[in-house]
Amino acid sequence: MATLLDGKALARQLQADMTTRVADLRAQHGRPPGLAVLMVGDHPASAAYVRNKERACDRVGIASFGKHLPAQISQAELTAIIHACNQDERIDGILVQLPLPAHLNAVALLHEIAPDKDADGLHPLNLGRLLREEPGLRSCTPAGVMRLLAAYDIALKGRQAVVIGRSILVGKPMAMMLLAADATVTVAHLYTRDLAILTRQADLIVTATGCPNLLGADAVQSGATVVDVGITRVENADGTSRLVGDVDFAAVEPVADWITPVPGGIGPMTVAMLLQNTLTSFCQRLGIKD
């Protein structure tokens, strides 16, 4: 049976370390790092994610400057709020919670965030720094995957990796981070032909599609590492619901050597990396060694 990659436990450890660091920084510089999460509308999943982020800020001691904005807000109004956060010296990290209502242009809004306050690592300048392997704020979810793999001493150099998903949020930056770690990377997606042929050759599979049970035992070679970033709420026969990933966990667990659970795998690591990005931004803006 595969060994679980316990992102929840590692995230708790990282947050405990950050709590001590934040307290020291607050004592030395008169304020804690600050994070502004901007949420538009009442998307239930987004509301849950934002609550998790705000609770994590409270635990670590990071000041939260979140704003819950009406679904009807205009592009110009939201842009003005982002600009105000850019100018606010108490705020070190800014995140626009996605998805946004259809009338808003998410890409244009992400461009308005100051790159040195880009807590989600999605500004074109930070993505360019990732591509060039230069220092910069990194996309939280793939950064969380890399931190989790490192914590369990999972070797990447020279290994075959398949990333399923090509989003700017996970798939593309994930591929760049794995390449920087000297893995050989194939990027696949839901339109890839004979996907299982690719994944059966992989030492590492990272899947981020939101397609339940996309990956079964026949798609994984013995001894592989399987990282499931996908998360979908499905209905049970009795009317209750549960969260599942892209991986058929029960089928793949006996085949793989390492596997992430859903929930409790990458989700907590994403939040931990958001806090780390905010802390890093605080230190860089004040000229402190992080």
N, C-alpha and C positions, 0 to 999 in steps of 0.2 A: 504493500500500500504506500502511496505517496506521502511524503512529509508535508504538512501544511506550512505555507509561508504566511506567518501570522502578522499581517499588517496592523491589526488593532493593537497588539502588544507592543510592536516597535513604535507605533505612533505615540502610545502612552509614554514610552521611555524618552522619545525625542521631546515631547511636550514637557516632561519633567525637567529635562536639561535646559530647555528654553525658559522655563519659569525662573530658574536660578539666574540665568543670564539676563533676562529682562529686569528682574529686581535689581541687579547690580547696575545696569545701565540707567535705570530710573533714578537710583540714588546718586549716580555720578553726573547725570545730565539734566535732571529736573523734570523729566517727562518720560513716559513709556513710548515704545513704537505705537503707531496708530494705523488702523485699517478701516477703509470705507468700502462696504459692500453695498452696491446700488441694485435694488431689486424693483422691477417694474411689474405691476399687476399682481395677480393672486394665483399663479401657477402652483398647484399643491406640492409637487416635487421640489420646485425651486424654493418654496417657503421652508420646507424641511431642511434642505441643504443650507440655507441661510441661517436657520436656527442653530444647526450644528456648528457652523463657522463662528457665530457669535458666542456660543457656549465655550468653544475652544479658545477664543480670544480671552474670555473671562478667566478660564483656568490658568492660562499662561501669564496674564497680566497685560496683554496688549489692549490698548484703548480701541473701542469699537465706535466708528462714526457712520454706521449703516443708515441707509435711507430707504424706506418703503414708499415707492412712488406710484401714482395712479396709472392704470393701464392706458389711459387716454393721453398721457404726456406726449408732447411733440418732440421731434428730433432736435429742434433748436433749444427747447427747454432742458432736455437731458444733456445736451452738449454743454450748456451753460453750467449745469451742476458739476459735470466732470471738470470743467475749467476751474470752478471754485475749489474743488478738491485738489487740483494741481497746485493751486496757490496757497492752500492751507498748510502752514508749517507743522501742524499737529499730525498731519496725515502722511504716512510713509508708503502705504500701499493702497491701490484702488482696484476694485474688481467690479465689473458689470456682470451681474448674474444672467446667464443664458439658460434657456432661450428667451428672446424678447418678443413682444407682440409684433405681428406681421408688418405693421405700418412703420416700424423703426428699422433703420439700416445698421445692423450690428457691427459690420466691418468698419463702417465710417466712424462709429462711436469708439471702437477700440483704438482707432488711429488717434483719437483726441486725448487719450490718457498719456500723461508724461512718461516716457520710457523708463525713467528711474523710479517711478511709482507703480509700474505695471506688475501688480502682484500675481497675475495669472500668466505672465510671460508670453503674451500673445501679440504684443506690439510688433510691427514689422522690423523695427530696429533690433529688438531682442531675439526674434526669430532669425534674423540675419546673423547676429552674433553666434547663435547656436550653430548655424550652418558653417560658419567660419571657425568654429571651435574657440571662440573668444569668450572671456568672462561676461556674464550678464544674467539677468533674471530668467529662469527656466520655466517652461510650462509645467504646472504642478503635478498633473497625473503621471506623465512619463518620468518626471524627476522622482516621484514617489516610487515608481516601479524600479528605477535604477538603485535607489537607496535601499529598497527591500532586498533586491538581489545581492547587493554588496553586503548587507547585514548577515546573510546566510552563506557568504563566500561562494556564490555560484559563479564559476568562471565564464567569461564571455569571449575572451581573446581567441580568435580562430574558430569560434563556434558558428554553426548555421542557425540563423534566427529568421522566423517568419512573423511579420506584423500584419494582422488582419484588421484593416481599417485605414483610411487615408485622410482622416479629418485633420484640420489644422490644430485641433484641441489635443488630440492624442496620437493618431497614427503617424503623421509626418514627423513631428518632433521626436516621437519614440524611435523611429528609424534612424534619425540623425544621431541621437544619443547612443544607440547601439553601435552605429558605425564608428563613433568617436571612441568606443570601448573596444574596437578592433574585432567586432563580430562581422560576419558576412550576412547581409540583410536582404531579404526579399519582402516587398510590400505587396500584399494581396488585399482583396475586398470582396464584396458580395457578388460581383460580376466575374470574378476570376474563375476560369474553367479548371475543372479537376483540382479543386482546392485541396482535397485530401492527399493528393499525390505530393503537393508541395509540403504540406504540414508533416507528413510522415517522414520527411527527410530532415526535419528541424530538430536541433538540440533544445531550442527555446521557441515557444509560441507565445505571442502576446496578442490577444484578441480584444477588439473594442468596436463592436458593431451594434450591440443592443438587439441581437437576434438570438433568442433562447435556443439552446441545444444545437447550435451551429456545429459544434465540435464534439464528435463522439469518439469512442475508443478506437475505431478503425482509422481515425485521422491522426493518431498520436503514436510515435514510436516509443518502444519501451525505454524507460530511463529519461524521458524528456522532462523539461521544466515548462509548466503551463501557467501563464499569468492571465487571469480573466478580468478584464476591465469593464466588460459589458454588464449592465444591470437593468433588469426589466421586472415590472410587477405583473404577475400572472394570477389569474383567479383559480382557486381550488374548487373541487366539485361541491363542497359544502358552502360555497359562497364567500369563504375567507380568501385572503390573498397572501402571496409570499414573493420575496425577491429572488430572482434567479439570474445567472450570468449567461454568457455565450456558450459555456462549456457544460456538457452533460456530466456533472460532477461525479455522480455515482458510477458512471461507466468509465470515466477517464482516471479516477483516483487509483484503481488497481494497476494501471499501466504506467503512469508517470512516476518520476522520482520526487518531484516537487510540484505543488499546486497551490493556488490561492483560493480561499473560500469566497463565496458571495452570499451575504455580506461579510465584512470583517477582513477583507484582503486589501484591495487597493483604495477603497473609499477613504478609510481613516488616514492613509498615507497622503492622499491628495490634500486633505485639510492640514496635515502637518507641514507639507511643503508650502502651502499658502502662508502659514505662520512664519516659516523659515524665510520665505521671500520678503515678507514685511520686515522681519528682523534684519535681514541683509540690507534692504533698502535704507532702513534707519541708520545702520552703521556706515554705509557708503556716503550718505548725505551729510553725516556729521564727521566724516573722516576717521572713523574708528575701525580698527582691525576686527573683522567679524570672527 
